[in-house]
Amino acid sequence: MQTVETLNEGLKRAYTLKITAKDIDKKVDAEVKRVAPQVRMPGFRPGKVPTNLVRKMHGEAIAQDALNNSIQEGVQKLIADNKLRPAVSPSVSLEGEYAPGKDAEIKVELEVLPDVPTPSIDKLKLERLTVPVSDDEVNEQLKQLAGQQKAFTDAPAKHKAAQGDQVTMDFAGSVDGVAFDGGTGEGMQVEIGTGRLIPGFEDQLVGVKAGDEKTIDVTFPEDYGVADLAGKPAQFALKITAVKTAGETVIDDDFAKTLGLQSLEQLTGLLKGQLEQQLGGLTRTYMKRKLLDQLAAGHDFEVPPSMVEAEFDQIWHQLQHEAEHEADPAAAKAELEAERDDYVKIAERRVRLGLLLSEIGTANGVEVSSQEMNQLIAQAAAQYSPNDRERFYQYVRNEPMAAAQLRAPLFEDKVVDYLFDKAEISDREVTRDELEAAIESDEGFDTGTHHHDHDNHKPRAKKAKAEGAKDEAKAEKKPAAKAKKADKAEEPAAKAEAEPVKKAAAKKAPAKKAEAEAEEAPAKPAKKAPAKKKAD
């Protein structure tokens, strides 16, 4: 094999490989001899078919396999001999038409990883903002949890349903007088005022009594999950079978026992622990962002354009998808297009940070153990149907990049933890609102740094990062996860949400989530997913 370098510019490399006809013929001869004993042909005993006949029958396919194997071996040897570190899979193409008996000329193009300068990690300084969990917060969680475990009892016969009451009904929906698929059901329970059903539905239940029959008019939301119903007016014929009122839930040991716990003290401790975990997550989010900011500010080197492009495509795809669900998709997409360059810069930052963290981890012996890797693979496999899981395991075993994709988030967290241990950390106790404000702000708060006006000087990506963090922080204020039987208490609601009258999930603004993640998490090397998930 002959190798000629045709491009060496920045991180781009290109080579021409010439694989001689002689080398290919050797592989063909070896393959013919290997398969000849297995070939069956009338007039010959098993395993006695002459090799020249085998070559005549299967020579074209064998020659193609030999060429492919030669190319693969040639590319691997090229990478090894030149000590190349490809950023992504090389582009390999056959120059001109190949004919058996002739040399094959191969063009190989690739981008290599840069030589990352030794990261400076000895002078890292971070502030850890901590929020103590107050008794008031725990009590508020208890009240919210109790509110979700309401005990409903039958209302008096003439009682008219009001906000907070539970109505049980049979329903039959139609659009333009025609019943639609999934629009009929019996015994559905809904608590008036929860906003679980499509807009206007619950409001029209106010005043109904057990035994009433009523027809209501509603309009499905424009972003409703069923395209044939989205935006269309509909009628629902209702038969009210029961109306119940909510009784007061006493927060005591008996209440805790309904959740599968032994005492109110145990429930309180569980909720407090979950709150501490949530707040600890916010503290880590703030520290990690500041850590990444310091690394990004202290290191500037060329990154492979192909990796930046792949990272940008991932961000852009999500933004475009979310823009589709905005009130004015065209305007949302136009706004994104105007800020495309900002997102390219975010992608470049993510790639650079990913390379930095990889370099730091490798240089300092940070590893993901085989046991941890097996756990990651098992967790990922659980997302697939039983029939697809074995295919997923095989995919991960055969595709190093797939395994790298699973490994990357845990490896990153381990490197971040290593850097936290190395950094000089000062602690400051703050309120939850102050911590959330610090996460929202690009520069933090009360740090003495030079502040720029967010609206006029920061790209929308950074503004949205703060908004996304705020949304995430607000989400943390919801009651802590229920214990044991508490989860089962929500099963009826979950079942009812599958009905067609359930309103579609709220769509977030296009920039928030993706941009928050784009600023927060460094790039991962692998992007592709394997077998189709069952949820798809």
C-alpha positions as CSV (number, residue, x, y, z in Angstrom):
1,M,0.0,0.0,0.0
2,Q,1.3,3.4,-0.9
3,T,0.3,6.5,1.1
4,V,0.5,10.2,0.0
5,E,-0.5,13.1,2.2
6,T,-2.4,15.6,0.1
7,L,-3.6,18.1,2.8
8,N,-2.2,19.1,6.2
9,E,-3.9,22.4,7.1
10,G,-4.9,23.2,10.7
11,L,-6.8,20.2,12.0
12,K,-7.7,18.9,8.5
13,R,-5.8,16.0,6.9
14,A,-6.2,14.3,3.6
15,Y,-4.4,11.3,2.1
16,T,-4.4,9.1,-1.0
17,L,-4.0,5.4,-0.5
18,K,-3.1,3.1,-3.4
19,I,-4.0,-0.5,-2.8
20,T,-2.3,-2.7,-5.4
21,A,-4.1,-5.3,-7.4
22,K,-1.6,-7.8,-6.1
23,D,-2.6,-7.2,-2.5
24,I,-6.3,-7.4,-3.4
25,D,-5.7,-10.6,-5.4
26,K,-4.0,-12.2,-2.4
27,K,-7.1,-11.5,-0.2
28,V,-9.3,-12.9,-3.0
29,D,-7.2,-16.1,-3.2
30,A,-7.3,-16.6,0.5
31,E,-11.1,-16.1,0.6
32,V,-11.7,-18.5,-2.3
33,K,-9.7,-21.2,-0.5
34,R,-11.6,-20.5,2.7
35,V,-15.1,-20.9,1.2
36,A,-14.3,-23.6,-1.4
37,P,-14.9,-26.5,1.0
38,Q,-18.3,-25.1,1.8
39,V,-19.5,-24.7,-1.8
40,R,-21.9,-27.2,-3.3
41,M,-22.1,-27.8,-7.0
42,P,-23.8,-30.6,-9.0
43,G,-21.3,-33.1,-10.3
44,F,-18.8,-32.6,-7.5
45,R,-18.5,-34.1,-4.1
46,P,-18.9,-31.8,-1.1
47,G,-15.7,-29.8,-0.6
48,K,-14.2,-30.9,-3.9
49,V,-15.4,-28.0,-6.2
50,P,-12.3,-26.6,-8.0
51,T,-11.2,-23.1,-6.9
52,N,-11.4,-21.8,-10.4
53,L,-15.1,-22.6,-10.5
54,V,-15.6,-21.1,-7.1
55,R,-13.9,-17.9,-8.3
56,K,-16.1,-17.9,-11.5
57,M,-19.3,-18.3,-9.4
58,H,-18.6,-16.0,-6.5
59,G,-15.5,-14.0,-7.7
60,E,-17.3,-10.7,-8.0
61,A,-18.7,-10.7,-4.5
62,I,-15.5,-12.0,-3.0
63,A,-13.5,-9.4,-4.8
64,Q,-15.8,-6.6,-3.5
65,D,-15.3,-8.0,0.1
66,A,-11.6,-8.2,-0.4
67,L,-11.5,-4.6,-1.6
68,N,-13.6,-3.4,1.4
69,N,-11.4,-5.3,3.8
70,S,-8.3,-3.8,2.2
71,I,-9.7,-0.3,2.5
72,Q,-10.6,-0.8,6.1
73,E,-7.1,-2.2,7.0
74,G,-5.5,0.6,5.0
75,V,-7.3,3.3,6.8
76,Q,-6.5,1.8,10.2
77,K,-2.8,1.4,9.3
78,L,-2.8,5.1,8.0
79,I,-4.2,6.3,11.4
80,A,-1.7,4.1,13.4
81,D,1.3,5.0,11.3
82,N,0.7,8.7,11.4
83,K,-0.5,8.7,15.0
84,L,-3.7,10.4,14.1
85,R,-6.5,11.1,16.6
86,P,-9.6,11.4,14.4
87,A,-12.2,13.9,15.8
88,V,-15.0,12.0,13.9
89,S,-15.0,9.0,11.6
90,P,-12.9,9.6,8.5
91,S,-14.5,10.2,5.1
92,V,-13.4,7.4,2.8
93,S,-14.1,7.3,-1.0
94,L,-13.0,5.3,-4.0
95,E,-11.4,7.4,-6.7
96,G,-12.8,6.6,-10.1
97,E,-14.2,3.2,-11.2
98,Y,-12.6,0.1,-9.8
99,A,-12.1,-3.0,-12.0
100,P,-10.8,-6.3,-10.8
101,G,-7.1,-6.8,-11.6
102,K,-6.4,-3.1,-11.2
103,D,-5.0,-0.9,-8.4
104,A,-7.5,0.9,-6.2
105,E,-7.0,4.5,-5.3
106,I,-8.7,5.7,-2.1
107,K,-9.2,9.2,-0.8
108,V,-9.2,9.6,3.0
109,E,-10.3,12.9,4.6
110,L,-10.5,13.6,8.3
111,E,-10.2,16.1,11.1
112,V,-7.9,15.4,14.0
113,L,-8.3,16.4,17.6
114,P,-6.1,19.3,18.6
115,D,-3.2,19.2,21.0
116,V,-5.0,20.5,24.0
117,P,-2.7,22.6,26.2
118,T,-2.3,21.3,29.7
119,P,-5.3,22.8,31.5
120,S,-4.6,25.1,34.3
121,I,-6.5,23.8,37.4
122,D,-4.3,24.9,40.3
123,K,-5.8,28.3,40.8
124,L,-9.5,27.5,40.5
125,K,-11.7,29.4,43.0
126,L,-15.3,28.7,43.5
127,E,-18.1,29.9,45.8
128,R,-20.5,27.3,47.1
129,L,-23.9,28.8,47.8
130,T,-25.8,26.7,50.3
131,V,-29.5,26.9,51.3
132,P,-30.6,25.4,54.6
133,V,-34.0,23.6,54.6
134,S,-36.4,25.4,56.9
135,D,-39.2,23.8,58.9
136,D,-41.6,26.1,57.0
137,E,-40.5,24.6,53.7
138,V,-41.0,21.1,54.9
139,N,-44.5,22.0,56.3
140,E,-45.4,23.5,53.0
141,Q,-44.4,20.3,51.3
142,L,-46.5,18.4,53.7
143,K,-49.5,20.6,53.0
144,Q,-49.1,20.2,49.2
145,L,-48.8,16.4,49.6
146,A,-51.9,16.3,51.7
147,G,-53.7,18.4,49.2
148,Q,-52.9,15.8,46.6
149,Q,-54.3,13.0,48.8
150,K,-57.8,14.5,49.2
151,A,-60.4,12.1,50.5
152,F,-63.6,12.6,48.5
153,T,-67.1,11.7,49.9
154,D,-70.5,11.6,48.1
155,A,-72.1,15.0,48.1
156,P,-75.8,15.5,49.1
157,A,-78.2,14.6,46.3
158,K,-79.0,18.2,45.3
159,H,-75.4,19.5,45.7
160,K,-74.2,21.5,42.7
161,A,-70.6,20.9,41.8
162,A,-68.2,23.7,42.7
163,Q,-64.4,24.4,42.3
164,G,-62.5,21.6,44.1
165,D,-65.3,19.0,43.9
166,Q,-64.8,15.7,42.1
167,V,-67.1,14.9,39.2
168,T,-67.5,11.4,37.8
169,M,-69.0,11.2,34.3
170,D,-69.5,9.2,31.1
171,F,-68.8,11.2,28.0
172,A,-69.1,11.0,24.2
173,G,-67.2,13.5,22.1
174,S,-67.9,14.5,18.5
175,V,-66.6,16.9,15.9
176,D,-69.1,18.2,13.3
177,G,-71.5,15.6,14.6
178,V,-69.1,12.7,14.0
179,A,-67.7,10.7,16.9
180,F,-63.9,10.6,16.9
181,D,-61.6,7.8,17.9
182,G,-61.0,7.7,21.7
183,G,-63.6,10.3,22.4
184,T,-65.9,8.1,24.4
185,G,-65.4,6.9,28.0
186,E,-67.2,5.9,31.2
187,G,-66.5,6.7,34.8
188,M,-63.9,9.4,34.3
189,Q,-63.2,11.4,37.4
190,V,-61.9,14.9,37.4
191,E,-61.4,17.5,40.1
192,I,-62.8,20.8,39.0
193,G,-60.1,23.5,38.9
194,T,-57.1,21.3,38.3
195,G,-56.8,22.3,34.7
196,R,-56.3,18.7,33.6
197,L,-58.8,18.8,30.8
198,I,-58.8,21.0,27.7
199,P,-59.6,24.7,28.3
200,G,-63.3,25.4,29.0
201,F,-64.2,21.8,29.9
202,E,-63.9,21.9,33.6
203,D,-65.5,25.4,33.9
204,Q,-68.7,23.9,32.3
205,L,-68.9,21.3,35.1
206,V,-69.5,23.9,37.7
207,G,-73.2,23.6,38.8
208,V,-73.8,20.0,37.6
209,K,-75.5,17.5,39.9
210,A,-75.5,13.7,40.1
211,G,-77.8,12.4,37.4
212,D,-77.6,15.4,35.2
213,E,-77.1,15.1,31.4
214,K,-75.4,18.0,29.7
215,T,-73.8,18.8,26.3
216,I,-70.8,21.2,26.4
217,D,-68.9,22.9,23.6
218,V,-65.2,23.2,23.7
219,T,-62.3,23.8,21.3
220,F,-59.2,21.6,21.1
221,P,-56.0,23.6,21.5
222,E,-54.0,24.4,18.4
223,D,-51.1,22.4,19.7
224,Y,-53.2,19.4,20.7
225,G,-51.4,16.1,20.4
226,V,-53.8,14.6,17.9
227,A,-53.4,16.5,14.6
228,D,-57.0,15.7,13.3
229,L,-58.4,17.4,16.4
230,A,-56.0,20.3,16.9
231,G,-57.8,23.6,16.8
232,K,-61.3,22.1,16.1
233,P,-64.5,22.8,18.0
234,A,-66.1,19.8,19.6
235,Q,-69.1,18.8,21.6
236,F,-69.2,16.4,24.5
237,A,-72.4,14.7,25.7
238,L,-72.0,14.2,29.4
239,K,-73.8,12.0,31.9
240,I,-72.9,12.9,35.5
241,T,-72.9,9.8,37.7
242,A,-71.5,11.2,40.9
243,V,-70.4,14.5,42.6
244,K,-68.1,14.3,45.6
245,T,-66.7,16.9,47.9
246,A,-63.3,16.9,49.4
247,G,-62.8,16.4,53.1
248,E,-59.9,17.8,55.1
249,T,-56.8,15.7,55.2
250,V,-55.3,15.6,58.7
251,I,-51.5,15.5,58.6
252,D,-50.6,12.9,61.3
253,D,-49.2,9.4,61.7
254,D,-52.3,7.9,60.0
255,F,-51.7,10.1,57.0
256,A,-48.1,8.9,56.8
257,K,-49.3,5.3,57.0
258,T,-51.5,5.8,54.0
259,L,-48.3,6.5,52.1
260,G,-46.7,3.3,53.2
261,L,-44.6,4.9,56.0
262,Q,-44.5,4.3,59.7
263,S,-45.0,7.8,61.1
264,L,-45.3,11.5,60.4
265,E,-41.7,11.8,61.7
266,Q,-40.5,9.5,59.0
267,L,-42.4,11.3,56.3
268,T,-41.1,14.6,57.5
269,G,-37.6,13.3,57.4
270,L,-38.1,11.9,53.9
271,L,-39.4,15.2,52.6
272,K,-36.6,17.2,54.2
273,G,-34.0,14.9,52.7
274,Q,-35.5,15.3,49.2
275,L,-35.6,19.1,49.6
276,E,-31.9,19.0,50.7
277,Q,-31.1,16.9,47.6
278,Q,-33.0,19.3,45.3
279,L,-31.2,22.3,46.8
280,G,-27.9,20.5,46.6
281,G,-28.6,20.0,42.9
282,L,-29.1,23.7,42.5
283,T,-25.8,24.4,44.4
284,R,-24.0,22.0,42.1
285,T,-25.5,23.6,39.0
286,Y,-24.2,27.0,40.0
287,M,-20.8,25.7,40.9
288,K,-20.4,23.7,37.7
289,R,-21.4,26.7,35.6
290,K,-18.8,28.9,37.3
291,L,-16.2,26.1,37.0
292,L,-16.9,25.8,33.2
293,D,-16.8,29.6,32.8
294,Q,-13.3,29.7,34.4
295,L,-12.1,26.8,32.2
296,A,-13.5,28.4,29.1
297,A,-12.0,31.8,29.9
298,G,-8.6,30.3,30.6
299,H,-8.2,28.2,27.5
300,D,-8.6,29.1,23.8
301,F,-7.5,26.6,21.1
302,E,-8.8,25.5,17.7
303,V,-11.5,22.9,17.7
304,P,-12.5,20.5,14.9
305,P,-15.2,22.2,12.7
306,S,-16.9,18.9,12.2
307,M,-17.4,18.5,16.0
308,V,-18.7,22.0,16.2
309,E,-21.1,21.4,13.3
310,A,-22.4,18.2,14.9
311,E,-22.9,20.0,18.2
312,F,-24.6,22.9,16.6
313,D,-26.9,20.6,14.6
314,Q,-28.0,18.9,17.8
315,I,-28.8,22.3,19.5
316,W,-30.4,23.7,16.3
317,H,-32.6,20.6,15.8
318,Q,-34.1,21.0,19.3
319,L,-34.6,24.7,18.9
320,Q,-36.4,24.2,15.6
321,H,-38.6,21.5,17.0
322,E,-39.6,23.7,19.9
323,A,-40.2,26.7,17.7
324,E,-42.7,24.6,15.7
325,H,-44.9,24.6,18.8
326,E,-44.7,28.3,19.5
327,A,-47.8,30.5,18.9
328,D,-46.2,32.0,15.8
329,P,-43.7,29.3,14.5
330,A,-42.6,31.5,11.6
331,A,-41.7,34.4,13.9
332,A,-39.9,32.1,16.3
333,K,-37.8,30.5,13.6
334,A,-37.0,33.9,12.1
335,E,-35.7,35.0,15.5
336,L,-33.6,31.9,15.8
337,E,-32.1,32.5,12.3
338,A,-31.1,36.0,13.3
339,E,-29.1,34.6,16.2
340,R,-27.7,31.5,14.5
341,D,-24.1,32.8,15.0
342,D,-24.7,32.9,18.8
343,Y,-25.6,29.3,18.8
344,V,-22.6,28.4,16.7
345,K,-20.4,30.0,19.4
346,I,-22.2,28.1,22.1
347,A,-21.6,24.8,20.2
348,E,-17.9,25.8,19.9
349,R,-17.7,26.5,23.6
350,R,-19.3,23.1,24.4
351,V,-16.8,21.2,22.2
352,R,-13.8,23.1,23.7
353,L,-15.0,22.4,27.2
354,G,-15.6,18.7,26.3
355,L,-12.0,18.4,25.1
356,L,-10.7,20.2,28.1
357,L,-12.6,18.0,30.6
358,S,-11.4,14.9,28.6
359,E,-7.8,16.0,28.8
360,I,-8.1,16.8,32.5
361,G,-9.7,13.5,33.3
362,T,-7.2,11.4,31.3
363,A,-4.2,13.3,32.7
364,N,-5.4,12.7,36.3
365,G,-6.6,9.1,36.1
366,V,-10.3,9.8,36.3
367,E,-12.0,6.6,35.1
368,V,-15.4,5.0,34.7
369,S,-15.2,1.5,36.0
370,S,-16.4,-1.5,34.1
371,Q,-19.1,-2.0,36.8
372,E,-20.3,1.6,36.4
373,M,-20.3,1.1,32.6
374,N,-22.4,-2.0,32.9
375,Q,-24.9,-0.1,35.0
376,L,-25.1,2.7,32.4
377,I,-25.7,0.2,29.6
378,A,-28.4,-1.6,31.6
379,Q,-30.1,1.7,32.4
380,A,-30.1,2.7,28.7
381,A,-31.3,-0.8,27.6
382,A,-34.3,-0.5,30.0
383,Q,-35.6,2.2,27.6
384,Y,-36.1,-0.3,24.9
385,S,-38.7,-3.0,24.4
386,P,-37.6,-6.5,25.5
387,N,-37.2,-7.6,21.9
388,D,-34.8,-4.7,21.1
389,R,-32.7,-4.9,24.3
390,E,-30.4,-7.6,23.0
391,R,-29.9,-5.7,19.7
392,F,-29.0,-2.6,21.9
393,Y,-26.4,-4.6,23.9
394,Q,-24.9,-5.9,20.6
395,Y,-24.8,-2.4,19.2
396,V,-23.0,-1.0,22.2
397,R,-20.5,-3.9,22.2
398,N,-19.8,-3.4,18.5
399,E,-19.8,0.4,18.3
400,P,-17.1,2.1,20.5
401,M,-18.7,5.5,19.8
402,A,-22.0,4.3,21.3
403,A,-20.3,3.1,24.4
404,A,-18.5,6.5,24.6
405,Q,-21.8,8.3,24.3
406,L,-23.1,6.4,27.3
407,R,-19.9,6.9,29.3
408,A,-19.4,10.6,28.6
409,P,-21.9,12.2,31.1
410,L,-20.7,10.1,34.0
411,F,-17.1,10.7,33.1
412,E,-17.8,14.4,32.9
413,D,-19.4,14.4,36.3
414,K,-16.4,12.6,37.7
415,V,-14.0,15.1,36.2
416,V,-16.1,18.0,37.6
417,D,-16.1,16.4,41.1
418,Y,-12.3,16.0,40.8
419,L,-12.0,19.7,40.0
420,F,-14.3,20.6,42.9
421,D,-11.8,18.8,45.1
422,K,-8.9,20.7,43.6
423,A,-10.5,24.1,43.8
424,E,-10.4,26.6,46.6
425,I,-14.0,26.7,47.7
426,S,-15.6,29.3,50.0
427,D,-19.1,28.7,51.4
428,R,-21.9,31.2,51.7
429,E,-25.3,30.6,53.1
430,V,-28.1,32.2,50.9
431,T,-31.8,32.0,50.4
432,R,-33.4,29.9,47.8
433,D,-34.4,32.9,45.8
434,E,-30.8,34.2,45.9
435,L,-29.4,30.9,44.7
436,E,-32.0,30.8,41.8
437,A,-31.1,34.4,41.0
438,A,-27.4,33.5,40.9
439,I,-28.1,30.6,38.5
440,E,-30.2,33.0,36.3
441,S,-27.4,35.5,36.1
442,D,-24.5,35.1,33.7
443,E,-22.1,36.8,36.2
444,G,-23.7,35.6,39.4
445,F,-24.8,38.1,42.0
446,D,-22.9,40.4,44.4
447,T,-19.6,39.2,43.0
448,G,-18.1,42.6,42.1
449,T,-17.6,41.6,38.5
450,H,-18.3,44.0,35.6
451,H,-21.9,43.6,34.6
452,H,-23.2,44.0,31.1
453,D,-26.8,44.8,30.3
454,H,-28.5,41.5,29.6
455,D,-31.0,42.7,27.1
456,N,-28.7,44.8,25.0
457,H,-25.3,43.1,25.2
458,K,-25.9,39.4,25.8
459,P,-27.0,37.0,23.0
460,R,-30.4,35.6,23.4
461,A,-28.8,32.2,24.1
462,K,-27.4,33.5,27.4
463,K,-30.7,35.2,28.3
464,A,-32.6,32.0,27.6
465,K,-30.0,30.1,29.6
466,A,-31.0,32.1,32.6
467,E,-34.7,31.7,31.9
468,G,-34.3,28.0,31.5
469,A,-32.4,27.8,34.8
470,K,-35.2,29.8,36.4
471,D,-37.9,27.4,35.1
472,E,-35.8,24.5,36.4
473,A,-35.4,26.1,39.7
474,K,-39.2,26.8,39.9
475,A,-39.8,23.2,39.1
476,E,-37.8,22.2,42.1
477,K,-40.4,23.9,44.4
478,K,-42.9,21.3,43.6
479,P,-43.6,18.7,46.3
480,A,-40.9,16.2,46.8
481,A,-41.5,12.8,45.2
482,K,-44.2,10.8,47.0
483,A,-43.3,7.8,49.0
484,K,-44.5,4.3,48.1
485,K,-48.3,4.4,48.1
486,A,-48.3,8.1,47.4
487,D,-47.4,7.4,43.8
488,K,-50.3,5.0,43.5
489,A,-52.7,7.7,44.6
490,E,-52.0,9.5,41.4
491,E,-52.7,6.5,39.1
492,P,-56.3,7.4,38.4
493,A,-55.3,10.9,37.3
494,A,-52.6,9.4,35.1
495,K,-55.1,7.1,33.5
496,A,-57.6,9.9,32.9
497,E,-54.8,11.9,31.2
498,A,-54.8,9.4,28.4
499,E,-58.3,10.4,27.5
500,P,-58.8,12.6,24.4
501,V,-60.2,15.4,26.6
502,K,-56.8,15.8,28.3
503,K,-55.2,19.0,27.2
504,A,-51.8,18.7,25.5
505,A,-48.7,19.2,27.5
506,A,-47.6,22.8,27.7
507,K,-44.8,23.7,25.2
508,K,-41.9,25.7,26.4
509,A,-40.3,28.6,24.5
510,P,-37.9,27.3,21.9
511,A,-34.7,28.8,23.3
512,K,-35.0,27.8,27.0
513,K,-34.1,24.2,27.5
514,A,-31.7,23.6,24.7
515,E,-29.8,26.8,25.4
516,A,-29.5,26.2,29.0
517,E,-28.1,22.8,28.3
518,A,-25.9,24.2,25.5
519,E,-24.2,26.5,28.0
520,E,-24.1,24.0,30.8
521,A,-22.9,20.7,29.4
522,P,-19.8,20.2,27.3
523,A,-20.1,18.3,24.1
524,K,-20.0,14.6,23.9
525,P,-18.1,12.8,21.1
526,A,-20.9,10.5,19.9
527,K,-24.3,11.5,18.6
528,K,-26.1,8.6,17.0
529,A,-28.6,6.4,18.6
530,P,-29.0,2.7,17.8
531,A,-32.2,0.6,17.6
532,K,-35.5,2.3,17.7
533,K,-36.9,2.9,21.2
534,K,-40.2,1.5,22.1
535,A,-41.4,5.0,22.9
536,D,-40.9,6.0,19.4
